[in-house]
Amino acid sequence: MTATATALGDGVLDELRGILGGDEYVLPDLPARVNRTRVPAPFPVHRWGEFLPDVAVLPRTTEQVSEVVKLANRHGIPIVPRAGGTGLADGAVPLRGGIVVDVKLMNRILDIDLVDRTVTVQTGINMLTLNRELKAHGVIYPDDPASYPCSIVGGRIGTSGWSLIGGRYGHTRDLVISMELVLPTGEVIEVGDGGGRKVRKSSTGFQLKHLFMGHQGTLGIATEATLELVPRPEVEFAAFFAFSDYGTAWEATGALAKSGLATLAGVVLFDEWKLAYLRRDDEAYIPQPPTVRAVIASAMYGARDEVEPASRRLMRIAKETGGKYLGDEISQGDWASRHDRYATPLHGRLKDGQVVPMCWHCEDASIPYSQLPAVREKWHAIAKRYIDRYGIFDDWGMFAYTNAAYKPWGDYLTEIDIGIWEQELDEESWRGWVQCKREIAEVALEHGGSITACHGATRAGDVELVPQEMGGGFEVMKKIKAALDPNNVMNPGKYLLDQAYEGENGREAVR
Ligand SMILES: Cc1cc2nc3c(=O)[nH]c(=O)nc-3n(C[C@H](O)[C@H](O)[C@H](O)COP(=O)(O)OP(=O)(O)OC[C@H]3O[C@@H](n4cnc5c(N)ncnc54)[C@H](O)[C@@H]3O)c2cc1C
């Protein structure tokens, strides 16, 4: 492959240059394309070349995005939106090549409205940058994933993201009030909860906003978004508690989550596998002795007058349910580093203790509180079987994090983290890994859960189970996809949505 090889002809590239307004916004060179294929989740590296886009484009306006999408339809070229590229479900990976629309130059703040409490942005902006600008106004946009420094508003919409402080402030779907969207055919529409961009609740028509959250770029490209502003919290209170067994910690997690304290932003339960991994291999973590077999982290946000009395109640509940407070340094220090955990190079251990570079895979699911202990046992047992068989995986433990917005007591974002010696993946071990993921997802469904809580189910291993989880809803998904994207150009091959097409608009016609 040459440095500029692309399956698109010069005519298409020239058309793109005309739309985007210059060579610097149309990138057919190999490094630009390779950089927009890579994702943080483990990847069959030996097959990387199959997933390169033919060209990356950098639009700056909604009109440019719309024209690029219309061009894609005219020529039958796949088109894939990409934001921060931190998605863990391969959503932004161009399965069939084509045009990657990198939204990062669409990063302007368009309107800060301190009266109706909204901020309107182009979707290429990152939350860290946005909140730096908002600081002077005493407000924040409280979407706070662990990927806060590197994920971007457009990708948060594309995945319907989950926020670490969602118990208090809500998740991406609760925080995006409305958006401007380029549909798969190139028309530009506005969707929200009602007519106006700043209306939070309406009963007019279908509630379309939710349709355009979490579709992984299969239903269009969000170009602008109007977002919630909340008062900058006066206090961030974090408290970590140690437990000598998982069962007691699980009970305590439930008691804290059900406390009904409005300032509670989140409660997370780490199990003993996670603690063993942190103790062993995470230099950022302040290790606990082996007698500590589970840890709960909790956080509260809000005004001082609310948080101080609520935190006293929280401390009392944790103590009464068997928790030992780990002190201010660990609690505040570890909470403050919640965005840094995966920023350091990762390594893991093989069965014989050998340390090797590993990449991180997290299998996330929504699991009802009552089912957490049973799911935990089954997930670790599955991981062990695949570790024993293939020798390139490592169990980095599990956590369960309060999941719902405002009523954080029912189900939990539950994650098992697996280290993978990625360079050693070959066809056989990749197939094994996909099967391992599928078994983990099957357990989630058996226990009344959802395959994924925030990342999306667009990867092999998960995606095959989407029709099972969605039931009749999957037929509706296909009808919507075919109606909105008649030429199957918008992120084709994702979510099994090729099944919505027959004949010339189906898979073969796309590439
Ligand atoms: C270290 C780390 C920690 C993480 N922690 C969290 C966490 O706490 N919570 C959480 O929810 N996720 C987390 N993630 C996953 C990831 O950060 C989220 O899924 C995030 O929302 C992806 O945003 P992005 O900007 O990187 O999007 P990308 O990965 O670029 O795209 C994600 C999907 O959205 C689509 N898309 C991109 N832009 C648009 C657009 N403008 N319009 C429509 N669709 C679009 C893409 O096609 C793709 O399908 C984490 C990831 C990492 C690496």
The ligand as an ORCA input file, in Angstrom:
! r2SCAN-3c Opt
* xyz 0 1
  C      -9.880      5.374     29.611
  C     -11.293      5.337     29.158
  C     -12.300      5.540     30.090
  C     -13.638      5.536     29.683
  N     -14.617      5.818     30.597
  C     -15.911      5.946     30.186
  C     -16.929      6.351     31.104
  O     -16.693      6.590     32.288
  N     -18.203      6.486     30.622
  C     -18.511      6.235     29.311
  O     -19.662      6.419     28.912
  N     -17.557      5.821     28.447
  C     -16.281      5.694     28.842
  N     -15.317      5.313     27.951
  C     -15.683      5.030     26.569
  C     -15.683      6.269     25.655
  O     -14.893      7.282     26.183
  C     -17.116      6.752     25.456
  O     -17.822      5.769     24.753
  C     -17.221      8.108     24.738
  O     -18.571      8.526     24.788
  C     -16.755      8.046     23.299
  O     -16.557      9.373     22.879
  P     -15.531      9.742     21.718
  O     -15.589     11.212     21.590
  O     -14.205      9.172     21.952
  O     -16.267      9.059     20.492
  P     -15.742      8.079     19.333
  O     -15.081      6.895     19.901
  O     -14.999      8.845     18.312
  O     -17.151      7.657     18.709
  C     -18.057      6.866     19.429
  C     -19.274      6.547     18.557
  O     -20.006      7.743     18.302
  C     -20.096      7.983     16.901
  N     -19.980      9.428     16.718
  C     -18.867     10.200     16.869
  N     -19.162     11.489     16.641
  C     -20.477     11.541     16.355
  C     -21.377     12.592     16.027
  N     -20.955     13.860     15.933
  N     -22.679     12.283     15.779
  C     -23.111     10.994     15.849
  N     -22.309      9.961     16.146
  C     -21.019     10.230     16.400
  C     -18.966      7.181     16.281
  O     -19.248      6.802     14.936
  C     -18.901      5.990     17.198
  O     -19.845      5.022     16.819
  C     -13.969      5.281     28.328
  C     -12.950      5.055     27.397
  C     -11.630      5.092     27.801
  C     -10.563      4.873     26.776
*
